[in-house]
Amino acid sequence: MLSKFVVAGALSAIVAPANAQDAAKQRFTHEGYTYVYDVKDTKTGKVISGRRYPDAVAFNLQVKGDKVSGVSGGQSVSFKVDDARGAAAGAAN
């Protein structure tokens, strides 16, 4: 679930146009953790990478179309962008 929240937190950065400085270090807090990340455009999609604090766990996620995959805390993850949106909606309740 950790990575779904990372994507959910980054969705606004993915959807909203931003210059390089705006996208440089995004952040949000969820369940006592602060996620600090960059969102970069690539030829194949967006890349969301950063660290979760206070334990400095790294994540690196590739967004291609409606799919997200990558590594979070040394674990491979894969899910749909809509699943991340659903996770964010569930957390708001």
N, C-alpha and C positions, 0 to 999 in steps of 0.2 A: 504494500500500500504506500510505502514511503515514496516511491518514484511516481506514482499516480498523483500525489500531492505536489510534487515538484513540477510536473507538467501542468497541473491545474493552476498552480501559482504563476507559471510562466505563460499561460495562454494569453493573458492580456499583452504581454510583450511580443508574442507571436502575431497576434491579430493587429495590434496598433503599430502604425509606422513609427520608426524611431531612428535617430541617427546613431552613430557608433558610440557616442558618449552616453546617450540615454540607455542603451542596451549593455553598457560596460559592466555594471554590477547591480543587478536586480536583487531584491531580497523580500522574503516573507517569513512569517513565523507560524508554525503549526505544532500543536501538542508539545510545547516547550522547546522545540528545536527551531533554529533560524537557518534558513536556506539562502545562501549567497551564490549567485550564478550569473553566467553570461548566456545570451542567446545570439547565435551567429547564423547567418544565411550561408548555405553551401549550394553547390550545383544540384545536390540530391535532396535537399530539404533543410530543415533547421537543426542546429545542434545546441543542446542545453547542457552546460557543464558547470560544475562548481563544487561546493562543499556544504555539508550540514554541520552546524555547530550546536553544542560546545564540543562534540567529539571529533570534529574535522573529517567526517566520513565523506569521501569523494563520490561524485556521480558524473556520468557522461552519457547523455541520451541523444539519440538521433530520431528526429521526427520526419517521417517520409509519408506524405499523404495523410491517411488516417491511422497510421501505425507508429508506435514508439518502441524503440528497442535500445539496449545498451547495458551499461554496468552501473550498479548503485551499491556502494559498500562492498565491493568485490563479488557481488551476485549478479548474474545475468537477469535482465528483466525484459519483458515484451508485453505490450497491451495496446488497446485502441485509444486514440485521443478521446473519444466519447466516454470511455471508462474513467478517464481522468476527470472529465467534466462532471460525471456522475459522482465520483468520490468527493469532489469539491462541494457539490450540492448537498450531499449527505452530511458533510462536516458542518455545513451552515445551520443545520437543524439542531 
